[in-house]
Amino acid sequence: MKNDCDVLINDVENIFDDLGSCLVNTFDTRKSKASVVKSLFSFGGSLTKLAFDTTTCAIKNAPKAVVAVAAVKREIIDAIEEEVYDYQKQQKIDALDAQIKQLQLKKNV
């Protein structure tokens, strides 16, 4: 079974093939109007298929994307919380060290 990327790449390739045929049929004076219209409809059909497959892929993979974003967000929040905790802890240690030094100076005076 093809994965989503393979399907979308195949759709894009079909669009370029149909666009090429459409341009050739449009500018070739030997081609009939019916063949030009047929190639235009083929090109439009390829565009529609790509739009449909892209939408299907987005809907199908949306839950995975939401879970991935939530996991990244949780990791970022955890890292920030840890940094804040470490900063606050260091501030308390520095304040206690300053108080100890003040008490030692008072004791020595």
MMTF fields as JSON, N, C-alpha, C and O atoms, coordinates in Angstrom:
{
  "mmtfVersion": "1.0.0",
  "mmtfProducer": "UNKNOWN",
  "numBonds": 435,
  "numAtoms": 436,
  "numGroups": 109,
  "numChains": 1,
  "numModels": 1,
  "chainsPerModel": [1],
  "groupsPerChain": [109],
  "chainIdList": ["A"],
  "bondAtomList": [4, 2, 8, 6, 12, 10, 16, 14, 20, 18, 24, 22, 28, 26, 32, 30, 36, 34, 40, 38, 44, 42, 48, 46, 52, 50, 56, 54, 60, 58, 64, 62, 68, 66, 72, 70, 76, 74, 80, 78, 84, 82, 88, 86, 92, 90, 96, 94, 100, 98, 104, 102, 108, 106, 112, 110, 116, 114, 120, 118, 124, 122, 128, 126, 132, 130, 136, 134, 140, 138, 144, 142, 148, 146, 152, 150, 156, 154, 160, 158, 164, 162, 168, 166, 172, 170, 176, 174, 180, 178, 184, 182, 188, 186, 192, 190, 196, 194, 200, 198, 204, 202, 208, 206, 212, 210, 216, 214, 220, 218, 224, 222, 228, 226, 232, 230, 236, 234, 240, 238, 244, 242, 248, 246, 252, 250, 256, 254, 260, 258, 264, 262, 268, 266, 272, 270, 276, 274, 280, 278, 284, 282, 288, 286, 292, 290, 296, 294, 300, 298, 304, 302, 308, 306, 312, 310, 316, 314, 320, 318, 324, 322, 328, 326, 332, 330, 336, 334, 340, 338, 344, 342, 348, 346, 352, 350, 356, 354, 360, 358, 364, 362, 368, 366, 372, 370, 376, 374, 380, 378, 384, 382, 388, 386, 392, 390, 396, 394, 400, 398, 404, 402, 408, 406, 412, 410, 416, 414, 420, 418, 424, 422, 428, 426, 432, 430],
  "bondOrderList": [1, 1, 1, 1, 1, 1, 1, 1, 1, 1, 1, 1, 1, 1, 1, 1, 1, 1, 1, 1, 1, 1, 1, 1, 1, 1, 1, 1, 1, 1, 1, 1, 1, 1, 1, 1, 1, 1, 1, 1, 1, 1, 1, 1, 1, 1, 1, 1, 1, 1, 1, 1, 1, 1, 1, 1, 1, 1, 1, 1, 1, 1, 1, 1, 1, 1, 1, 1, 1, 1, 1, 1, 1, 1, 1, 1, 1, 1, 1, 1, 1, 1, 1, 1, 1, 1, 1, 1, 1, 1, 1, 1, 1, 1, 1, 1, 1, 1, 1, 1, 1, 1, 1, 1, 1, 1, 1, 1],
  "groupList": [{"groupName": "MET", "atomNameList": ["N", "CA", "C", "O"], "elementList": ["N", "C", "C", "O"], "formalChargeList": [0, 0, 0, 0], "bondAtomList": [1, 0, 2, 1, 3, 2], "bondOrderList": [1, 1, 2], "singleLetterCode": "M", "chemCompType": "L-PEPTIDE LINKING"}, {"groupName": "LYS", "atomNameList": ["N", "CA", "C", "O"], "elementList": ["N", "C", "C", "O"], "formalChargeList": [0, 0, 0, 0], "bondAtomList": [1, 0, 2, 1, 3, 2], "bondOrderList": [1, 1, 2], "singleLetterCode": "K", "chemCompType": "L-PEPTIDE LINKING"}, {"groupName": "ASN", "atomNameList": ["N", "CA", "C", "O"], "elementList": ["N", "C", "C", "O"], "formalChargeList": [0, 0, 0, 0], "bondAtomList": [1, 0, 2, 1, 3, 2], "bondOrderList": [1, 1, 2], "singleLetterCode": "N", "chemCompType": "L-PEPTIDE LINKING"}, {"groupName": "ASP", "atomNameList": ["N", "CA", "C", "O"], "elementList": ["N", "C", "C", "O"], "formalChargeList": [0, 0, 0, 0], "bondAtomList": [1, 0, 2, 1, 3, 2], "bondOrderList": [1, 1, 2], "singleLetterCode": "D", "chemCompType": "L-PEPTIDE LINKING"}, {"groupName": "CYS", "atomNameList": ["N", "CA", "C", "O"], "elementList": ["N", "C", "C", "O"], "formalChargeList": [0, 0, 0, 0], "bondAtomList": [1, 0, 2, 1, 3, 2], "bondOrderList": [1, 1, 2], "singleLetterCode": "C", "chemCompType": "L-PEPTIDE LINKING"}, {"groupName": "VAL", "atomNameList": ["N", "CA", "C", "O"], "elementList": ["N", "C", "C", "O"], "formalChargeList": [0, 0, 0, 0], "bondAtomList": [1, 0, 2, 1, 3, 2], "bondOrderList": [1, 1, 2], "singleLetterCode": "V", "chemCompType": "L-PEPTIDE LINKING"}, {"groupName": "LEU", "atomNameList": ["N", "CA", "C", "O"], "elementList": ["N", "C", "C", "O"], "formalChargeList": [0, 0, 0, 0], "bondAtomList": [1, 0, 2, 1, 3, 2], "bondOrderList": [1, 1, 2], "singleLetterCode": "L", "chemCompType": "L-PEPTIDE LINKING"}, {"groupName": "ILE", "atomNameList": ["N", "CA", "C", "O"], "elementList": ["N", "C", "C", "O"], "formalChargeList": [0, 0, 0, 0], "bondAtomList": [1, 0, 2, 1, 3, 2], "bondOrderList": [1, 1, 2], "singleLetterCode": "I", "chemCompType": "L-PEPTIDE LINKING"}, {"groupName": "GLU", "atomNameList": ["N", "CA", "C", "O"], "elementList": ["N", "C", "C", "O"], "formalChargeList": [0, 0, 0, 0], "bondAtomList": [1, 0, 2, 1, 3, 2], "bondOrderList": [1, 1, 2], "singleLetterCode": "E", "chemCompType": "L-PEPTIDE LINKING"}, {"groupName": "PHE", "atomNameList": ["N", "CA", "C", "O"], "elementList": ["N", "C", "C", "O"], "formalChargeList": [0, 0, 0, 0], "bondAtomList": [1, 0, 2, 1, 3, 2], "bondOrderList": [1, 1, 2], "singleLetterCode": "F", "chemCompType": "L-PEPTIDE LINKING"}, {"groupName": "GLY", "atomNameList": ["N", "CA", "C", "O"], "elementList": ["N", "C", "C", "O"], "formalChargeList": [0, 0, 0, 0], "bondAtomList": [1, 0, 2, 1, 3, 2], "bondOrderList": [1, 1, 2], "singleLetterCode": "G", "chemCompType": "PEPTIDE LINKING"}, {"groupName": "SER", "atomNameList": ["N", "CA", "C", "O"], "elementList": ["N", "C", "C", "O"], "formalChargeList": [0, 0, 0, 0], "bondAtomList": [1, 0, 2, 1, 3, 2], "bondOrderList": [1, 1, 2], "singleLetterCode": "S", "chemCompType": "L-PEPTIDE LINKING"}, {"groupName": "THR", "atomNameList": ["N", "CA", "C", "O"], "elementList": ["N", "C", "C", "O"], "formalChargeList": [0, 0, 0, 0], "bondAtomList": [1, 0, 2, 1, 3, 2], "bondOrderList": [1, 1, 2], "singleLetterCode": "T", "chemCompType": "L-PEPTIDE LINKING"}, {"groupName": "ARG", "atomNameList": ["N", "CA", "C", "O"], "elementList": ["N", "C", "C", "O"], "formalChargeList": [0, 0, 0, 0], "bondAtomList": [1, 0, 2, 1, 3, 2], "bondOrderList": [1, 1, 2], "singleLetterCode": "R", "chemCompType": "L-PEPTIDE LINKING"}, {"groupName": "ALA", "atomNameList": ["N", "CA", "C", "O"], "elementList": ["N", "C", "C", "O"], "formalChargeList": [0, 0, 0, 0], "bondAtomList": [1, 0, 2, 1, 3, 2], "bondOrderList": [1, 1, 2], "singleLetterCode": "A", "chemCompType": "L-PEPTIDE LINKING"}, {"groupName": "PRO", "atomNameList": ["N", "CA", "C", "O"], "elementList": ["N", "C", "C", "O"], "formalChargeList": [0, 0, 0, 0], "bondAtomList": [1, 0, 2, 1, 3, 2], "bondOrderList": [1, 1, 2], "singleLetterCode": "P", "chemCompType": "L-PEPTIDE LINKING"}, {"groupName": "TYR", "atomNameList": ["N", "CA", "C", "O"], "elementList": ["N", "C", "C", "O"], "formalChargeList": [0, 0, 0, 0], "bondAtomList": [1, 0, 2, 1, 3, 2], "bondOrderList": [1, 1, 2], "singleLetterCode": "Y", "chemCompType": "L-PEPTIDE LINKING"}, {"groupName": "GLN", "atomNameList": ["N", "CA", "C", "O"], "elementList": ["N", "C", "C", "O"], "formalChargeList": [0, 0, 0, 0], "bondAtomList": [1, 0, 2, 1, 3, 2], "bondOrderList": [1, 1, 2], "singleLetterCode": "Q", "chemCompType": "L-PEPTIDE LINKING"}],
  "groupTypeList": [0, 1, 2, 3, 4, 3, 5, 6, 7, 2, 3, 5, 8, 2, 7, 9, 3, 3, 6, 10, 11, 4, 6, 5, 2, 12, 9, 3, 12, 13, 1, 11, 1, 14, 11, 5, 5, 1, 11, 6, 9, 11, 9, 10, 10, 11, 6, 12, 1, 6, 14, 9, 3, 12, 12, 12, 4, 14, 7, 1, 2, 14, 15, 1, 14, 5, 5, 14, 5, 14, 14, 5, 1, 13, 8, 7, 7, 3, 14, 7, 8, 8, 8, 5, 16, 3, 16, 17, 1, 17, 17, 1, 7, 3, 14, 6, 3, 14, 17, 7, 1, 17, 6, 17, 6, 1, 1, 2, 5],
  "groupIdList": [1, 2, 3, 4, 5, 6, 7, 8, 9, 10, 11, 12, 13, 14, 15, 16, 17, 18, 19, 20, 21, 22, 23, 24, 25, 26, 27, 28, 29, 30, 31, 32, 33, 34, 35, 36, 37, 38, 39, 40, 41, 42, 43, 44, 45, 46, 47, 48, 49, 50, 51, 52, 53, 54, 55, 56, 57, 58, 59, 60, 61, 62, 63, 64, 65, 66, 67, 68, 69, 70, 71, 72, 73, 74, 75, 76, 77, 78, 79, 80, 81, 82, 83, 84, 85, 86, 87, 88, 89, 90, 91, 92, 93, 94, 95, 96, 97, 98, 99, 100, 101, 102, 103, 104, 105, 106, 107, 108, 109],
  "secStructList": [7, 7, 7, 2, 2, 2, 2, 2, 2, 2, 2, 2, 2, 2, 2, 2, 2, 2, 2, 2, 2, 2, 2, 2, 2, 2, 2, 7, 6, 6, 1, 7, 2, 2, 2, 2, 2, 2, 2, 2, 2, 2, 2, 2, 2, 2, 2, 2, 2, 2, 2, 2, 2, 2, 2, 2, 2, 2, 2, 2, 2, 2, 2, 2, 2, 2, 2, 2, 2, 2, 2, 2, 2, 2, 2, 2, 2, 2, 2, 2, 2, 2, 2, 2, 2, 2, 2, 2, 2, 2, 2, 2, 2, 2, 2, 2, 2, 2, 2, 2, 2, 2, 2, 2, 2, 2, 2, 2, 7],
  "xCoordList": [0.837, 0.0, 0.875, 1.871, 0.51, 1.298, 1.073, -0.031, 2.148, 1.96, 1.499, 1.445, 1.167, 0.581, 1.509, 1.053, 2.787, 3.738, 3.79, 3.827, 3.791, 3.82, 2.579, 2.672, 1.426, 0.183, 0.236, -0.117, 0.677, 0.729, 1.757, 1.508, 2.904, 3.925, 3.396, 3.622, 2.7, 2.109, 1.077, 1.0, 0.282, -0.715, -0.044, -0.506, 1.035, 1.755, 2.359, 2.307, 2.929, 3.476, 2.378, 2.598, 1.206, 0.086, -0.338, -0.69, -0.306, -0.668, 0.295, -0.133, 1.599, 2.569, 2.432, 2.561, 2.173, 1.945, 0.722, 0.763, -0.368, -1.595, -1.417, -1.96, -0.674, -0.412, 0.394, 0.117, 1.397, 2.188, 1.327, 1.442, 0.468, -0.427, -1.386, -1.675, -1.865, -2.795, -2.124, -2.714, -0.901, -0.185, 0.112, -0.036, 0.532, 0.817, -0.454, -0.428, -1.559, -2.822, -3.333, -3.921, -3.125, -3.616, -2.865, -3.478, -1.556, -0.758, -0.496, 0.075, -0.906, -0.749, -1.978, -3.098, -1.742, -2.857, -3.521, -4.642, -2.853, -3.431, -4.412, -5.171, -4.402, -5.299, -6.694, -6.848, -7.69, -9.072, -9.432, -8.758, -10.491, -10.962, -11.374, -11.219, -11.889, -12.319, -11.129, -11.244, -9.984, -8.822, -8.259, -7.724, -8.38, -7.947, -8.835, -8.34, -10.148, -11.096, -10.876, -10.927, -10.631, -10.387, -9.144, -9.15, -8.082, -6.858, -7.066, -6.489, -7.88, -8.192, -8.961, -8.675, -9.942, -10.688, -9.785, -9.933, -8.871, -7.93, -7.047, -6.792, -6.589, -5.775, -6.588, -6.094, -7.816, -8.696, -8.974, -9.028, -9.151, -9.363, -8.155, -8.291, -6.97, -5.746, -5.613, -5.219, -5.943, -5.904, -6.896, -6.588, -8.086, -9.106, -8.66, -8.857, -8.059, -7.577, -6.493, -6.481, -5.582, -4.54, -5.15, -4.747, -6.117, -6.774, -7.472, -7.381, -8.159, -8.853, -7.865, -8.058, -6.81, -5.822, -5.083, -4.765, -4.806, -4.135, -5.027, -4.563, -6.307, -7.253, -7.392, -7.404, -7.494, -7.597, -6.366, -6.482, -5.201, -3.943, -3.907, -3.5, -4.325, -4.304, -5.253, -4.907, -6.445, -7.419, -6.934, -7.06, -6.38, -5.92, -4.758, -4.67, -3.872, -2.677, -2.815, -1.88, -3.953, -4.147, -3.986, -3.318, -4.571, -4.378, -2.909, -2.467, -2.159, -0.733, 0.001, 0.873, -0.356, 0.29, -0.042, 0.826, -1.289, -1.689, -0.928, -0.456, -0.805, -0.072, 1.404, 2.003, 1.981, 3.393, 3.61, 4.573, 2.725, 2.849, 2.691, 3.425, 1.743, 1.533, 2.756, 3.13, 3.382, 4.572, 5.728, 6.431, 5.915, 6.978, 6.696, 7.598, 5.448, 5.057, 5.342, 5.868, 4.996, 5.231, 6.728, 7.132, 7.543, 8.994, 9.53, 10.38, 9.04, 9.492, 9.078, 9.875, 7.827, 7.348, 8.142, 8.51, 8.407, 9.2, 10.599, 11.111, 11.211, 12.553, 12.529, 13.421, 11.512, 11.408, 11.174, 11.797, 10.28, 10.009, 11.275, 11.535, 12.044, 13.278, 14.275, 14.928, 14.388, 15.297, 14.855, 15.684, 13.558, 13.035, 13.3, 13.71, 13.066, 13.324, 14.799, 15.13, 15.679, 17.116, 17.517, 18.343, 16.949, 17.257, 16.804, 17.55, 15.568, 15.053, 15.871, 16.136, 16.263, 17.083, 18.421, 18.889, 19.036, 20.315, 20.159, 21.039, 19.042, 18.784, 18.682, 19.211, 18.008, 17.899, 19.259, 19.586, 20.041, 21.389, 22.236, 22.944, 22.164, 22.936, 22.481, 23.309, 21.169, 20.652, 21.116, 21.492, 21.089, 21.554, 23.052, 23.505, 23.808, 25.255, 25.52, 26.414, 24.749, 24.912, 24.571, 25.26, 23.525, 23.156, 24.227, 24.561, 24.76, 25.829, 27.041, 27.638, 27.415, 28.549, 28.294, 29.194, 27.056, 26.728, 26.811, 27.302, 26.311, 26.369, 27.817, 28.173, 28.641, 30.038, 30.739, 31.571, 30.42, 31.032, 30.598, 31.41, 29.328, 28.847, 29.493, 29.792, 29.705, 30.298, 31.76, 32.246, 32.452, 33.869, 34.063, 35.159, 33.071, 33.233, 33.088, 33.195],
  "yCoordList": [-1.187, 0.0, 1.242, 1.307, 2.213, 3.442, 4.304, 4.37, 4.97, 5.913, 7.251, 7.447, 8.163, 9.444, 10.235, 10.837, 10.24, 10.999, 10.455, 11.226, 9.132, 8.524, 8.908, 9.195, 8.914, 9.27, 10.72, 11.024, 11.614, 13.031, 13.298, 14.099, 12.636, 12.8, 12.293, 12.917, 11.173, 10.626, 11.595, 11.784, 12.212, 13.186, 14.388, 14.867, 14.871, 16.023, 15.659, 16.453, 14.463, 14.013, 13.961, 14.355, 13.477, 13.424, 14.82, 15.037, 15.761, 17.138, 17.679, 18.283, 17.465, 17.976, 17.277, 17.912, 15.976, 15.256, 15.812, 16.066, 15.997, 16.519, 17.964, 18.351, 18.752, 20.134, 20.164, 20.957, 19.286, 19.197, 18.813, 19.412, 17.82, 17.398, 18.522, 18.751, 19.208, 20.32, 21.415, 21.931, 21.768, 22.817, 22.385, 23.169, 21.136, 20.634, 20.664, 21.121, 20.182, 20.156, 21.564, 21.797, 22.486, 23.85, 24.562, 25.263, 24.395, 25.14, 24.384, 24.942, 23.127, 22.35, 22.606, 22.232, 23.242, 23.619, 22.406, 22.516, 21.258, 20.06, 19.353, 18.49, 19.716, 19.061, 19.681, 20.874, 18.854, 19.348, 20.02, 19.84, 20.784, 21.452, 20.421, 20.657, 19.302, 18.256, 17.707, 17.455, 17.517, 16.993, 18.023, 17.661, 19.312, 20.373, 20.376, 20.441, 20.305, 20.296, 19.058, 19.126, 17.922, 16.674, 16.818, 16.396, 17.406, 17.57, 18.573, 18.407, 19.606, 20.554, 19.867, 20.087, 19.031, 18.297, 17.312, 17.12, 16.703, 15.776, 16.52, 16.034, 17.698, 18.522, 18.941, 18.872, 19.369, 19.743, 18.575, 18.737, 17.4, 16.194, 15.865, 15.457, 16.044, 15.794, 16.778, 16.4, 18.044, 19.047, 18.706, 18.838, 18.268, 17.9, 16.701, 16.672, 15.708, 14.518, 14.902, 14.4, 15.785, 16.24, 16.952, 16.709, 17.827, 18.548, 17.573, 17.716, 16.597, 15.604, 14.772, 14.583, 14.276, 13.456, 14.257, 13.729, 15.533, 16.386, 16.596, 16.522, 16.858, 17.038, 15.753, 15.793, 14.631, 13.341, 13.09, 12.647, 13.37, 13.184, 14.088, 13.654, 15.33, 16.271, 15.816, 15.863, 15.377, 14.924, 13.654, 13.51, 12.738, 11.467, 11.663, 10.967, 12.602, 12.787, 13.88, 14.112, 14.55, 15.622, 15.136, 15.81, 13.986, 13.541, 13.289, 13.592, 12.74, 12.499, 13.818, 13.93, 14.812, 16.12, 16.779, 17.383, 16.665, 17.257, 16.61, 17.3, 15.294, 14.585, 14.985, 15.187, 15.097, 15.479, 16.893, 17.148, 17.813, 19.19, 19.244, 19.965, 18.488, 18.463, 17.914, 18.415, 16.886, 16.31, 17.32, 17.459, 18.012, 19.018, 20.145, 20.616, 20.57, 21.639, 21.214, 22.001, 19.975, 19.476, 19.472, 19.845, 19.053, 19.04, 20.453, 20.675, 21.392, 22.785, 23.329, 23.966, 23.076, 23.549, 22.913, 23.593, 21.615, 20.944, 21.541, 21.732, 21.833, 22.418, 23.811, 24.164, 24.6, 25.947, 25.864, 26.598, 24.975, 24.822, 24.405, 24.891, 23.518, 23.08, 24.228, 24.381, 25.029, 26.176, 27.196, 27.742, 27.451, 28.39, 27.866, 28.621, 26.582, 25.973, 26.09, 26.469, 25.768, 25.872, 27.316, 27.56, 28.262, 29.682, 30.111, 30.765, 29.739, 30.108, 29.463, 30.09, 28.232, 27.533, 28.246, 28.434, 28.642, 29.342, 30.702, 31.124, 31.385, 32.667, 32.493, 33.311, 31.438, 31.162, 30.842, 31.312, 30.056, 29.71, 30.97, 31.168, 31.825, 33.076, 33.978, 34.609, 34.043, 34.872, 34.331, 35.101, 33.007, 32.404, 32.631, 32.921, 32.498, 32.754, 34.2, 34.462, 35.125, 36.54, 36.763, 37.522, 36.119, 36.253, 35.658, 36.232, 34.511, 33.881, 34.793, 34.937, 35.414, 36.315, 37.539, 38.002, 38.056, 39.188, 38.82, 39.592, 37.601, 37.174, 36.947, 37.254, 36.408, 36.199, 37.534, 37.657, 38.537, 39.856, 40.491, 41.114, 40.336, 40.885, 40.193, 40.813, 38.89, 38.091, 38.501, 38.561, 38.78, 39.139, 40.592, 40.955, 41.382, 42.798, 42.996, 44.123],
  "zCoordList": [0.0, 0.0, 0.0, 0.722, -0.798, -0.895, 0.335, 0.876, 0.767, 1.869, 1.31, 0.096, 2.21, 1.797, 0.883, -0.089, 1.18, 0.36, -1.063, -2.022, -1.203, -2.54, -3.344, -4.538, -2.691, -3.368, -3.835, -4.975, -2.951, -3.309, -4.406, -5.307, -4.335, -5.379, -6.717, -7.753, -6.695, -7.923, -8.495, -9.709, -7.608, -8.069, -8.731, -9.766, -8.139, -8.705, -10.059, -10.999, -10.157, -11.445, -12.508, -13.653, -12.128, -13.083, -13.515, -14.675, -12.585, -12.935, -13.986, -14.97, -13.781, -14.746, -16.101, -17.148, -16.078, -17.342, -18.074, -19.278, -17.318, -17.936, -18.399, -19.434, -17.654, -18.055, -19.352, -20.253, -19.431, -20.663, -21.856, -22.925, -21.681, -22.765, -23.14, -24.315, -22.128, -22.364, -23.186, -24.135, -22.826, -23.559, -24.992, -25.929, -25.151, -26.497, -27.343, -28.485, -26.79, -27.548, -27.837, -28.894, -26.938, -27.116, -28.229, -29.035, -28.287, -29.263, -30.557, -31.494, -30.621, -31.855, -32.737, -32.391, -33.868, -34.755, -35.403, -35.902, -35.406, -36.011, -35.084, -35.526, -33.785, -32.823, -32.9, -33.161, -32.669, -32.719, -31.395, -30.38, -31.436, -30.217, -29.168, -27.97, -29.609, -28.681, -27.901, -26.701, -28.567, -27.858, -26.881, -25.833, -27.226, -26.311, -25.08, -23.955, -25.287, -24.162, -23.303, -22.075, -23.961, -23.219, -22.349, -21.192, -22.886, -22.101, -20.959, -19.885, -21.18, -20.102, -18.976, -17.799, -19.342, -18.325, -17.579, -16.372, -18.286, -17.645, -16.642, -15.54, -17.042, -16.151, -14.92, -13.795, -15.134, -14.024, -13.098, -11.879, -13.681, -12.868, -12.01, -10.857, -12.582, -11.81, -10.657, -9.554, -10.914, -9.838, -8.73, -7.546, -9.126, -8.15, -7.326, -6.111, -7.984, -7.263, -6.27, -5.146, -6.664, -5.742, -4.545, -3.408, -4.789, -3.696, -2.75, -1.531, -3.303, -2.485, -1.666, -0.464, -2.313, -1.603, -0.54, 0.526, -0.823, 0.16, 1.373, 2.511, 1.132, 2.231, 3.046, 4.277, 2.369, 3.05, 3.912, 5.055, 3.366, 4.097, 5.326, 6.404, 5.169, 6.3, 7.394, 8.574, 7.015, 8.006, 8.695, 9.911, 7.91, 8.462, 9.432, 10.443, 9.132, 9.949, 11.006, 11.772, 11.061, 12.045, 13.477, 14.261, 13.863, 15.253, 15.59, 16.698, 14.648, 14.887, 15.085, 15.947, 14.284, 14.391, 15.723, 16.353, 16.152, 17.437, 18.581, 19.485, 18.549, 19.604, 19.591, 20.647, 18.408, 18.315, 18.831, 19.554, 18.469, 18.947, 20.461, 21.136, 20.996, 22.447, 23.167, 24.228, 22.598, 23.22, 23.224, 24.224, 22.116, 22.04, 23.024, 23.717, 23.081, 24.011, 25.452, 26.238, 25.8, 27.16, 27.477, 28.579, 26.517, 26.736, 26.952, 27.815, 26.179, 26.328, 27.69, 28.379, 28.077, 29.373, 30.509, 31.467, 30.408, 31.438, 31.553, 32.656, 30.412, 30.43, 31.052, 31.823, 30.718, 31.289, 32.789, 33.558, 33.211, 34.648, 35.405, 36.506, 34.816, 35.454, 35.577, 36.609, 34.525, 34.564, 35.612, 36.34, 35.685, 36.679, 38.089, 38.971, 38.295, 39.606, 39.976, 41.099, 39.039, 39.305, 39.599, 40.479, 38.881, 39.102, 40.489, 41.218, 40.856, 42.174, 43.287, 44.312, 43.087, 44.074, 44.244, 45.366, 43.132, 43.195, 43.879, 44.63, 43.622, 44.279, 45.793, 46.546, 46.246, 47.685, 48.288, 49.378, 47.591, 48.078, 48.183, 49.171, 47.159, 47.179, 48.328, 48.985, 48.574, 49.674, 51.025, 51.909, 51.184, 52.438, 52.631, 53.738, 51.555, 51.643, 52.067, 52.872, 51.528, 51.88, 53.346, 54.029, 53.84, 55.251, 56.157, 57.193, 55.762, 56.557, 56.635, 57.701, 55.518, 55.513, 56.404, 57.104, 56.369, 57.219, 58.695, 59.52, 59.014, 60.41, 60.865, 62.003, 59.966, 60.311, 60.516, 61.414, 59.702, 59.859, 61.183, 61.867, 61.545, 62.806, 63.986, 65.007, 63.828, 64.896, 65.096, 66.225, 63.993, 64.058, 64.525, 64.95, 64.454, 64.821, 66.289, 66.773]
}
